[in-house]
Amino acid sequence: MSKTTRATQVLTQAGVAFTVHTYDYDPNAERVGLQAAEALGEEPHRVLKTLMAEVDGKPVCMVVPSDREVSMKKLASAFHGKSANMMKPADAERLTGYHVGGISPFGQKKIVPTAIEETALTEPLVYINGGQRGLQVRLDPKEALKVLKAATAPLIA
C-alpha cells in the first residue's frame, strides 16, 4: 500500500503536520468508519468518516464522527439548502476520484463545498481518510478545516 496519495500530497503542500496510519480494511464491514476505529484502537468519535451528498442537487462533502449518523435536515441547513440526500456511490467515486471506503476530503478531483461536524473540532487530533482504503491521516481538526476551507456546522442527528 502506498502511503502517498493525492490527500497526503495536499496536506504536505499545505504544510500541515500529520501522521499516516494503516490498518487492515475489511470490505465486508457493516460500518467502515467503526471498523477503522477498532482496527486503529481509537475512539470512534475521533475517527471521522467522509461522506458525499447532494444539497438541492449540488454536490457537497461532509466529515463527521464515524459513530454518528448525519441529519439530512441539518446537512441541508449547513449548506443553506432545502433538501439533502446521500450521493450514489458511483457518483461519489466519479466526483472525488477515490473509491468508496477510501474517500478523503483532501485532494478530491473536483473541489466541492465541505462541512465538518462541529463536535469534531473539540478533539486535539482526529483521523480522516487519507485517500485509500486502510489509510488514515491523523491531524489537528482545525488544520483540516483550514486546508479544506470548510465550514463547521451541527451535522449529526
N, C-alpha and C positions, 0 to 999 in steps of 0.2 A: 504494500500500500504506500503510495506516495504521500508524503506529509506536506507537499507543496501543491496548493490548489489556487484557483482564482481568488478564493476567500482569504487564504493566508497571504497571498501577494498584496491584496488590497490593504490588509492590516499592516503589513510590513512597510508598504509605501507610505502609509499614513503615520508611521512612527509609533504605533500602538504596542504596548507591552502585552504579550500574550504567550501562553504555552500551549503546545499541541498534545492532545491525549487521544490514544487509540483504544478501541475495545472491539470485542467480537460482536459484530452486528448480527442480529437474529432477524432474518427476513420474515419469519413466521410470528414474530412478537405481535400481540394484540395492540399494544401501545408502544411504539418505537421509542418515544421520549422516556418513558418509565423504564424500559429495558436498558436504555443508555445510562440512566441514573444508577440503576442497580449494578450494571457492569463496571461503572466507574467508582462505585462505592460512595456515591454522593447523594445528598438530599434531593428529592425530585423537584422541589421548588427552585433549586439552584441550577438545574439543567433545563434550559429553555428550548422550546420547540419553535421552529419556523413554519408558519402556515401561510398559504397563499389563498386569497379570497377575492371577491368582487364586491364593490360597493357601488350601487346604481350602475352596474355593468362595467365598471372600470377596475382594473387590477390593483390590488394592494397587498402588502406584506405585513404580517404581524408576528411578534416574538413574545411568547407567553410561557409561564412555567409549565413543565411537562405534566404535572399532576392536576392541572386545571382545565376546564372546558371554556371555550370562548362564548360570550354572549353576542349573538348576531345583532341585537339591538344596540348594545354598547359599541360594537365594531362599526356599525353604520354611523352612529353618532360621532365617533372619533374622527371619521373622515368626512363629516358634515353631509352625510347622505341619508337616504330614507330607508334603503333596504340593503342587506348583505347576505351573501351566500358563499360557501366554500367553493373554491375553484376545482374543476375536474383535474385529477392527477396528470393526465396527458397534457392539459393546457398549462399546468404549473411547470412541468418539465420543459415544455417548449419555451415558455416565457423566461425561465430562470437559467436554463442550460444545465441544470442539476437534475439528478434522479430523485424521486420521492424517497425519503429516508436519508437523503444526503443534501437536502436543500438548505443552503445557507442564505442569510440576508445579505452577506457580503459578496461582492463580485458577481451579482446576477447579470445575465446578458442584457436585460432591459431594466433600467432603474425605475422603480415604482414607489409611490408614497409608502412609508413604513411607520408603524407604531409599535412601541414596546410597552408591555404591561407595566403600569406604574409601580407595582409592588416589587418588581424585579430590581428596581433602582435602589432598594434598601439594602441589597446584598453587596458586600465588598467585592466579590468575584462571582461570576456565573460562567456556565458552559453554554456555548452556542455552536450549532453545527458548523464544521469547518469546510463544507463543500464536498463531502464524500461520506458514504455510509461507513460508520465505525470511526469517524474522525470528529473530534470536538476541539474547539479552542476555548481556553479559559482566560477571561479578561474582566476588567472593570466594566460593569454595565454602562457607566457614564461615558466611557470611551466608545463603546459600541454605539451609543446614542449619537455622539458627535460624528463618527465616521459615516453612519447611515443617514445623518441629517434627519433623524426620526423624531416623531412626536412621542410624548408619553401620554397614556390615557388609561382609564379603567376599562379593561377588555374582557375580564373573566366573569363568568356567571356567579 
